Amino acid sequence: MNRSGIVGYGTSVPRMRIKVGEIAKVWGKDGERVSSGLGIIEKSVPALDEDSATLAVEAARVAVEAGKINPQKIGAVFVGSESKPYAVKPTATVVAQAVGASVHMTAADLEFACKAGTAAIQACMGMVASGMIEYGLAIGSDTAQGKPGDALEYSAGGGAAAYVIGKPAESIAVIEDTYSFTTDTPDFWRRQHEEFPEHGGRFTAEPAYFKHVVSATRGLLEKTGMKIGDFDFVVFHQPNGKFPGRAAKILGVPDEKIKQGLITPILGNTYSASSMVGLASVLDVAKAGERILMTSYGSGAGSDSFWFTVTDKIEEEGRRQPESVFEMLKDKVNVDYATYAKHRRKIKSL
């Protein structure tokens, strides 16, 4: 197939964080036990003036700058999110205008729970490889929702990751191939007018997350003839800090190959941005010639698996994002539950 690649990338995460133990204390739970069970220490807290649109814009600006491209040559902008600020109004047009993209382009919002961002990458891949556009901008951005007291409240965070997709010759990482696995598995949902999502509890594990992540990854390996040992880094969607490690064991992935991309323990589940932020963390340190395997997951349910090969372009000055994911995560302010509730608008009189 005609190939495409990552020309530039960028991430954005809120500065505020809340410890899992702080949330547990409010609901009379054992904080250490909850934190250990989820594999999450703390999660990000989007502020009152932060939403999936502002995070997407910030990540996109970094990606365009790192890609060293003329934004007027962006022919498509796709934003994947399940927490867009408007029920009827695209976020993609906001991002496109903010980064200075041409009006002679297409733009759309995508939704498929936590894999809408990787679906955006696939859409840009096809349009670039076919010659329809020169560059595409694919973004995963969410300010995830969690009902007070629900298990999701301990993990649902916020963040964004953006990728400029272009031709292989100018890419820092070539997309060698992709494979998807999709079924009608209703493990997580939110009906119209409902403020918080519902989930199927333990049903979200075996028939949902693991079935799709493992099947998509194995499908990519079979399609390409690659083996786990051929990859230097592996990134999985991260609904918590435990599932990626368990998926790695099923697939025979050594722990050291998932370590760099495992961000959820100190950021929380950023939904559409989850695996994409993990990929960005890997690109922060990857070297020319190294191979990356990434598999996303979205409830409902589906997974997209990708094989990337890093090129020597990544060693050029300014081609990585200026601040690494782990450096961003060190710049934080921890807050108490009252501040968290205020900024996440859980106090309904605000």
N, C-alpha and C positions, 0 to 999 in steps of 0.2 A: 504494500500500500504506500501511497505518497505520505511522507512523514511531516511532522511539525515539531515544535519544541517550545520550551520556556525561554523567553527572551529577557524577561524581568519579573521580579516578584517582590512583594511587600506584605507586611503584617501590621496589625494594630490591635492593642489590648488595653483595656481600662487600667488605670493606676490603682483604683481601690480594690482591696481584697477582704474577704471575711473567712476566718478559720472555720472549718467544719465543726470543731468543738464549741464555738460560739453559738452556732445554730442549734446544735444538739442540746446545749444547756437550756435554751429557751423552751424546748419541748420535753424536758425531763429525760433525755437520753444520755447514755454514756458516750461522751465525745470521743474518747480514745477508741472505743469499740466500733463506733460508726465510721471514724476516719480509717481505721485499719481494714474494716470490711469493704469499704469502697475503694481504698487505695488513693484517697484524696486528702491532702493536708488543708488546702484552702482553695477558694475559687474567686474569680474576678467579679466585680460589682460595677456594672455600667452606671454612670452618674445620671442625674436628671437631664443633662444636656447631651447624653450619649445614646444613640440608638443604632440599629443595624445600618442605617444610611450614613451617619457620620463616621462610623468605623470603616465602612466600605470605601468612602471617599478618601480617608487617610491612608488606608492600605493601598488603594489604587494609585494615588499620587506617588507613593514610594516605589511601586512596581514600574510605573512609567519612567520615573527618573532613573532607576537602576537599569532599565532596559535601554536607556539612551535612545529613545525613539521620538519621532515627531508625533504627538498625540492626534494630529489631524489625519494621520494615516490609519487610525483605529477604525475598522469597519464594522465592529460588533461589540456590544457590551452586554454581558449576561450576569445578573446578580442572583445567586441562590440564597434563599432565606426562608425561614418559617416564622420570623418575627418582624416583618416589614412594618414601618411606621404607619403606612396607609393601607387600608383594606382595598381601596380602589385608587391607585396611582402608582406608577412604577418607580422603584428606587433606581433602576438602571439609567433613566434619563437624568436624574440628579447627579449620579456619578459621572456620566459622560460629559455633561456640561462643566462639572467641577474640574475635570482633568484636561479640558480643552479639546475634546474629541470633535471631529467634524460633524456637521448636521447631516451629511450624506452617509448615513450609517443605519444599522438596525440595532435595536435595544429591547431587552425583555427581562422580566423577573421570572425565575424558575423556582418551583417548590417540589421537593421530594424529601421531606424531613431533613436528616443530616447529610444527605448525599447530593443535594441540589447544586452545591459548589463544584463537585467533580463532574456532574452532568454538564455544567457550564463549560468546563475544560473540554469535554468531548465535543460539544457543539462548536467551539472555536477551532478545535483540531480539524474537524471536517471541513469547515469553511476556509481555513487557511490552506489545507492540503489540496483542496479542489481548485484553489485560485480565486475563489469568490472575494476574499478579502486579503489584505496584507498582514494586518494584525487584529487579534481579538483580545478582549479583556474579560477574563473569567474570575468571578469573585464569590467567595462563600462568607457570609456575614450574619451573625445572629446575636441577639441579647435574649438568651434562652429563658423560658418561663418555668417556674416551679411553684405549685400550690403550697402555701404555708403549712408546714408540718408534714408534707408529703416527702417521700424518698427523693424525688427529683430536686427538692430545694437544696439538698446538700451538694449537688453536682452541677446544676444548671448555671453556666456562666455566660460570658460575652467576649467576642473577639471577631476579627476579620482577617482574611488572607486573600490577596489578589495576585493574578498571574497574567502577564502579557504573553500571548501565544503567537508565534511567528514561524518563519522558515527555519529549518535546521541549521543553515549556514551561519546564522547570527545568534543561535540559541546557546544558553549556558547549560542546558540539559535537553537532549533530544527525547521526544516521546516515541519509543520504539514500537509499542503496541498497547492495546487496551482490551479488556474483556469485562462484560457485565453479566450479572445473575440477578433475576427479578422474579418475585412471586407476590401473590395477594396474601400477605401475612399481617393482619391488623394488630400489631403489638403496641402501637402508640398512636394517639389521634387527638384531635381537638375539633369539636363541632362548631358550626357557625354560632357566633354570639357568646360562646363560652370563653372565659378569660384564661383558664389554665388547661393544659393538656391532661389526658388520662393515659394510663399505661396498663399493660397486662401483667405487671409484677414479674414473677419468675418466667413467665411465658416469653418475656423479651430476650431471654438468654438462648436456650438451645434451638428452638424452631425459628428464631428470628435472627439475632446477631450472629451466632456462630455458624448456623447453616449457610447464611449468605456470604459472610466474610470468607469462610473456608472454601465454599464452592467457587466463588469468583476468583480467589487466589489460585486454587488448583486449576481452574479453567484457563487462566492466563498462562500458567506453567505448561499445561498440556498443549495449548495453542502455539506457544513459542518454542517449546522444547527446552526451556530453561529449567534449572533446579534452584532450590532455595540457596544452596551453596554458591551459586553464581552471583548472588546479590550481596552488596556490602552493607546496605541499610534496608530496613523494612519498616513501613509505617502503616498502622491500622487505625481505623476510626476508634475514638476513645470515649465511650459514654461514661466510663469511670477508669480508675487506674488499674483494675484487675483484669478486665476482659481482654485487652490487647495481649497481656502476658499469657493468658490461657489459650488464646487463638494461636499465639506463637508456638506454644508447646504442641498443640494439635498438628501444626504444620511443620514442626521440626526446626523452628527458627531459634537460634541461640539468643539468649537475653541481651548480649552486647549489641546485637544488630537492631534492636528496637529501642535501646536506651536513649539515643539522641533525639528521636522523634516522639518520645513519650512525654507529653506536656501536661496532660490533664491533672496529674497529682498536685500541680501548683498553679493551675489556671482554671480548672473545672472543664466541663463539657461545653465547648463553644459551638456545638451542633454543626451547621453547614461549614464552619471554619475548622472543625476539629482535625481531621486528617490533613487538611491543607496547611494548617499552622505547623503540624508535625513535619510535613514535607519541607516547609520553609526552614525549620530548625536544622534539618539535614543539609539543605543547600547552604546554610551558613558555614558549614565546615567541610562539605564534600570536596573531593579533588577530582581532577580530570581523569576520565576512564572508569570512575566508580559507577556502580549500578545501584539503582534505587527501586524498590518495589513498594507501591502504595495501594492499599485497598480501603475504600470508604465504606460506609454503611448508612442507609437511611431507612427508618421504620416505614412499614407499609407494604412491601419491604424490598430493598435491593442493595447491591454492592457494585462498585466500579473498581476494577483493578488495573494498575498501570505499571509499565516498565519504562524507567527513565535511565538514560546514560549521560553522565556528566561530561561536558566538553571542556577544552582548554580555555574557552571564552570566560569561564567562571573565574579564572585567575587574573583577568584584566581589571584594572583599577576601576572601582565604582560599580562593578557588575553584581555584587551582592548587596543586600539591603544594608544601609549604613549602621544600623544597630541590630544585633542578633536577637533572636527570640529570647534566649536566656538572659541577655543583657536587659531587654525590656522588662522581663519578669522581676528583675531585681529592683527596678524603679517602682516602688509600691507604697501604698498607705493602707494599713490594716484598720478596719472599722468594726464597730460593735453592731449588734442586731438592729438596734433602733435606727442607726444611720443607714444600714442596709435596707431596712423596711421603707424608709423615707425615699431613698433614691430609686428603689424598684417599685415605688408607688403601691405598696401593699397596705398603706394607710389610706383608706378610701375617701376621706374628706379632703385630701390634697388634690 
